[in-house]
């Protein structure tokens, strides 16, 4: 029995279900947004969300431990070195919010932030 068509089909499903740069949400679950934390930035630098929309932020550290924090959006996550953390939020108000790294990660730590625009 040939395994190539099955492997190709599996690979194709993986690309459809988990597109590059993001993950598909479980059926009926929140949209998942992938974020990379590395000295001294979050990528992407800016997110646009809708008020009342539930999203899961999947934050992955590429190097050292980072924090991911914003009080108004109820975000408070520790992201261990080389690992990931998920934060599910539902923004309740419109505005521009600054998410910061709240774990000292080096000399330029104070520059590590990202903007979240809620419309």
C-alpha positions in Angstrom: 0.0 0.0 0.0 1.3 3.4 -0.9 1.7 5.8 2.0 2.6 8.9 -0.1 -1.0 10.0 -0.8 -1.9 9.7 2.8 1.1 11.7 4.0 0.5 14.3 1.3 -3.1 14.5 2.4 -2.1 14.8 6.1 0.4 17.6 5.2 -2.3 19.4 3.2 -4.7 19.2 6.2 -2.0 20.6 8.5 -1.6 23.6 6.2 -5.3 24.3 6.1 -6.0 23.7 9.8 -2.9 25.5 11.0 -2.0 28.2 8.5 1.5 29.8 8.8 1.6 32.5 11.4 -1.5 31.4 13.3 -3.6 28.5 14.5 -7.1 27.6 13.7 -9.5 27.7 16.7 -11.3 24.6 17.8 -14.7 24.4 16.3 -16.8 27.0 18.0 -13.8 28.2 20.0 -12.2 31.6 20.0 -9.8 32.8 17.3 -6.2 32.1 18.1 -3.5 34.8 17.5 0.1 33.7 17.7 2.6 36.2 19.3 6.3 35.8 19.6 8.2 37.3 22.6 11.9 37.8 22.3 14.4 40.3 23.6 13.2 43.1 23.4 9.9 42.9 21.4 6.6 41.2 20.8 5.8 40.2 17.3 3.5 41.4 15.9 4.0 44.9 17.4 0.3 45.7 17.1 -3.1 43.8 17.3 -6.5 44.9 16.2 -9.4 43.3 18.1 -13.1 43.9 18.2 -14.9 44.8 21.4 -16.7 41.7 22.7 -14.8 39.2 20.5 -13.2 36.4 22.5 -9.7 35.6 21.3 -6.9 33.4 22.6 -3.4 34.9 22.5 -0.8 32.2 22.1 2.5 33.8 23.3 5.8 31.9 22.7 9.2 33.0 24.2 12.1 32.5 21.9 14.8 33.1 24.5 14.3 34.0 28.2 11.3 34.2 30.5 9.0 37.1 29.6 5.8 38.5 31.1 2.7 39.5 29.1 0.6 42.0 31.1 -2.2 44.6 30.8 -4.5 45.2 33.7 -7.5 46.6 31.8 -7.6 43.7 29.3 -7.1 41.2 32.2 -3.9 39.9 30.8 -1.3 38.5 33.2 0.8 35.6 31.9 4.3 34.3 32.6 6.0 32.9 29.5 8.8 30.6 30.4 12.0 30.5 28.3 11.4 28.4 25.1 7.8 27.7 26.0 4.3 29.1 25.4 1.4 30.4 27.4 -2.2 31.0 26.3 -4.4 33.9 27.4 -8.0 34.1 26.5 -9.6 37.6 26.6 -12.8 39.3 25.7 -12.2 43.1 25.4 -15.0 44.9 27.1 -14.1 48.5 26.0 -12.8 50.2 23.0 -9.4 52.0 23.0 -5.7 51.5 22.6 -4.0 49.4 25.3 -0.3 48.8 25.9 0.7 45.2 26.8 4.1 45.1 28.5 6.7 42.5 29.5 6.6 42.6 33.3 9.6 40.3 33.8 13.0 42.0 33.6 14.6 40.5 30.5 17.7 42.7 29.9 18.9 46.2 29.3 16.2 47.2 26.8 13.4 45.6 28.8 11.5 48.9 29.1 11.1 49.0 25.3 9.3 45.7 25.2 5.6 46.3 24.6 2.8 45.9 22.0 -0.3 47.9 21.2 -3.7 46.4 21.2 -6.4 48.4 19.4 -9.9 47.5 20.3 -12.7 48.8 18.0 
